[in-house]
Structures are given as C-alpha cells and as structure tokens.
Amino acid sequence: MSGESVNDRDVLPTLPWRPAAIFFDLDGTLADTAADLAAPVNAMRVQRGLAPLPLAQLRPFSSMGARGLIGAGLGIDRDDPAFEALKNDFLARYEAAMCVHTRLFDGLDAMLDALDARGIVWGVVSNKVERYVRPILADLGILHRSASAIGGDTTGYAKPHPEPLLHAARLARVEPQRCVYVGDDERDIEAGRAAGMLTVAAGYGFCGDARPPRSWGADHLVETPGALAALLLA
C-alpha cells in the first residue's frame, strides 16, 4: 500500500490489487440512515415546543450518532449534566423505529451481488452498538450474507481503534493487508490505516462538519455510490 494519500496525489481509478475482503461502515457509507437518525431529535424538539429542523441540516451529524444529533438539534453537548437523560431518550426513540426510511444507497445492492458473484467477502464494521447493527442489516436483507456485523461494543473498542477491523478480518479469515475498508468519517480512515487496510473515503456520506474527506489521508476518495461500486468492481 502506498504511503500517499488523496491530498498528495490524484485519486487512482482502480484499486492496486484485488481485495480478498471489503468492509464497510454502515451509516452514510453502505446505507442512508439519516432520516431515521434525525427523527428522534426532531421529535424531542417538537416535544419541547421547537420546530423540527430540516434533514439537510441534521444529516452531516448523523455519523456522530446521539452525541452529534443532540448537539446539533438541542444544543447540548456530552459534558452537560442533561446529556445522559437526553441520550437515553434519543436511543429509545431510535431503537423503536430504526428502519422506517433506512435504505442501501442507490446501486449498492447490485454492488454487493457482484462482490458475492466474484467470491469477494464483504462485511460491516460500525460504531453503532451491535444490537442496532444486526436488526438494520436484517431489515435490509443482507445480514445473512455479511461476513461481519460488528458494532462499537463488539470488541470493547470503537473506531478509530483498529481492533473492530482486525476482528472483522479474523472472522473473514483474511489478512488485513488484503482488505479494503470504506467509510464516511475521518475516524474510519484512521482505523483502516491503523489496521493495515487499504482505505476508501465515501465523500457522498454524512462526513461530519469538520475536515473535508480529501484531507483524511485515505488511499481513495469516491464522491458517489456509483463511483464506489465502479472502484471496487473494476
């Protein structure tokens, strides 16, 4: 793997080698979960007499889960004494309706079919807790095909720690150096690099509100789900 990153060179049109396994972040990378993640915080706003916020305003914070959405929607950060109760309220609302609007990004169902046909193992490594990851993948109809359904609590470590990705590689019985990790958050790229995997930044995802994806140091950057499929299937 090259030590260069996309802020040092042009993005290569193809992977440098055929991967044995490809792992995906869930929220904002494999599936568009933003509407279901935004719904709890908007319901909490309405309960407090506040108008709901547009999805486009909350979308960038979706990859940060309860912490990011409570901060963006209610102006409360994790150091506030009120945060824990708000987080518990948010999570209860979310768990009750996780899969109302959640869908795979356009074309990624066909991409997963193509990976299966080529014998390339794929799986999911998310920072969501595992008890959310599995039902979402099941609702999307892909849990039984996924080599991993790892959450932020599966290994005792969350990304950017590399252990969740290393665990996924062990489950797939593939060396990390033969794996690709795709994510829409800088911590995804940090985790992938620390695990020794080739990394792809999903610039079409939620991506937070801080540093742009081009600055994350990923090996590849894609701006659409179609571009991701083209890269992985080239």
Secondary structure, DSSP 8 states (H G I E B T S, - for coil): --S--TTTS---SS-SS--SEEEE-TBTTTEE-HHHHHHHHHHHHHHTT-----HHHHGGGGGGHHHHHHHHHH---TTSTTHHHHHHHHHHHHHHTSSSS-EE-TTHHHHHHHHHHTT-EEEEE-SS-HHHHHHHHHHTT-GGG-S-EE-TTTSS--TTSSHHHHHHHHHHT--GGGEEEEESSHHHHHHHHHTT-EEEEETTS---SSS-GGGS--SEEESSHHHHHHHHH-
